[in-house]
Amino acid sequence: MTKYLIVYHSPMNPSVEAAPADMDMEAEMKAWMDWGAGVGKNLTDFGTPLAGGVHVAPGGGTSPSTLEVSGYSFVEADSMDAAVGYTKNHPHLNFPGASIEVHELQAVPGM
């Protein structure tokens, strides 16, 4: 099985920003738990929300990150199509402006 990184993007971080008034957060958390249970043992790291990113430039200069990365998960799957299949109807996509990327982890020679 191949390992994949699921990257969650959103214009706001659901863990630190107020959710839309019409969003039932208890139901959203249940949807996330149900998603994880559906992926089962192939969900190798549920991940966590991310906030407060810092961009580090060559030379060490820093500035607040402008990327809208709001979380991650790691999964294992037989193919990219199968990994992407885990994201179909993912509860993260219920947040306004949210999107998901799936990246295949590559082997590093000698490691």
Secondary structure, 3 states (H helix, E strand, C coil): CEEEEEEEECCCCCCCCCCCCCCCHHHHHHHHHHHHHHHHHHEEECCCECCCCEEECCCCCEEECCCCEEEEEEEEECCHHHHHHCCCCCHHHHCCCCEEEEEECCCCCCC
